[in-house]
């Protein structure tokens, strides 16, 4: 293992051994016994075919030592991209060597769809998000001393959702974020992610994750609790595939998988029914996923006392983007820094791009 200088960030007020590996950024659980959780089958199949499938299930076998070094040394900075533009970045140093993360390189490492030529879709408005929650059958709490639903986005709880939507939100809150506190409440960004996954919108997942991670690092006094455990180790492993530790040190067991104890409600709303309510383009879904027939999902016929769902108006035409995960081929003899620059999209020349049989990013680091 190549030794490198481990120098503390200016925001660090703790020893490297005090960096805490918290239970966050959990590993997704999409494979389970269908007869035990029949009400979650359609949601699991939906996520398997979604653009976030790799991000919620990738298992890099997190290394405690590398995570502590990353969190202890990393700083928010800027780098120059191929167009000569200054872009936000995160620099770090570990025993494996130095590294830099940009939103672009994070997008490649987690296999999110590339940015469309026309750009990502506009973020859903508050009104669209509220209509989305209505369409899924969300049970709003009433205003104080009133029977009128308090339709605010400040406190959206998974427990108020039908089981299939609860399952999807669980994977976004627990697997797509660095949150280590309460995992029952969805933030506005997580609502936007869920809306985009289900509605087939082109959402910039990588930038949302990157900006959240960078904001945590820019705090005047950094929290010793590390965020985005899986995503960080996935990135480091792709940078240094030949020297990344292969022995499981037990860190993964501590971030683990969350249980599937999501019980069906009296009045269930399936993914297919929700998509129908949202009036989405069927061509998008037929081209991108295979769904379980709605007849296979147990749906109770109990009459709901919730307000009737408010369907969202005509949605923007969902643009099908080919999810590609190119392999960056670095010429033999290239320097380590050139290799890292090519990965984060900062080199002056574009590396040869190939499409491997198995979707993966291969980064060759030469000493």
PyMOL commands that set and color helices and strands:
alter all, ss='L'
color gray80, all
select helices_A, chain A and resi 16-18+38-48+53-57+64-73+103-109+126-136+158-160+163-175+188-199+205-217+229-239+251-255+271-277+282-288+294-296+336-343
alter helices_A, ss='H'
color red, helices_A
select strands_A, chain A and resi 20-21+75-80+86-94+97-101+156-157+185-186+225-226+327-329+352-354
alter strands_A, ss='S'
color yellow, strands_A
deselect
rebuild
show_as cartoon
